[in-house]
């Protein structure tokens, strides 16, 4: 049985669930699994990469490619 067929069977089974606590547990399980998968895919930054990021930030600042904290807060409020 391929993955698509298994997904469809799982969806059909999920749709038959009437116990809200079971749905909550499944939601929590899926959320945790997605988080775990993401965390396993992360890799530490090398010291060289870290220094390059700092150097780039300094260049950005020196060349005026920055935004103040207050301006950023105003911009974020306009997104809502």
N, C-alpha and C positions, 0 to 999 in steps of 0.2 A: 504494500500500500504506500503510495507516494505522500509527500508532505501536504499537498493540497487536499487530498482525500481525508487525511487525518484531521486537518483543520476544520473541514466541513462537519465531520463527525463530532468534533469537540464543540463547535458552535451549536449544533443541534442539541447536544447534551446540555450545554449551558442554558439554552433557551427553555429547557424543561425544568430548570431549578426554580423552586418557589421559596426556598429558605433563604431569607435575607442575610442571615449570619454566614451562611456558606458562600454567598456571593461576596460579602465583605472579606472573608478569608481568602478567596480566590483573587480578589483585587489586590489585597496586601501581598500575596505571594508573587503575583505577576510584577508588581511595582518593585519588590525587593530583588527579584531575579534580574530585572532590567538594570537596576542599580549595580548589582554584583557583576553583571556582564560588562557594563561600562567601566567599572573600577578595574577589572582585570585587563582591560584594553589600554589603560593608561600606562605610560612609561615615564620614569623620572627624566627631568631635563639635565643635560650635561652642564658642567660648570662653564664650559665654553659658550653654550647656548644662552645660559643665564647672563654672562658678561655681554654677549652681543645684544641681548634685549635691553640691558641697562644702557649700553652705548647708543642704541637706536632711540631710546627714550630721551637721552640727553640731546641728541641731534634734533629730535622733534621739538623739544623745548627751546633750543637755541634758534630754531627756524620759525618759531611762533605757531607750530602745529599743536596747540593746546587749547583747552577750554577750562574756564574757571569752575569751581565747585558750584557756585551759585547759578551760573549759566546752565550747567548740566542739570541741576535740579529743576530749573524752569523748563528745559527741553523735555525732561522725563515727564513732568506734569502734563505737557501738551499731548503726550502719547495716549493718555487715558481717555 
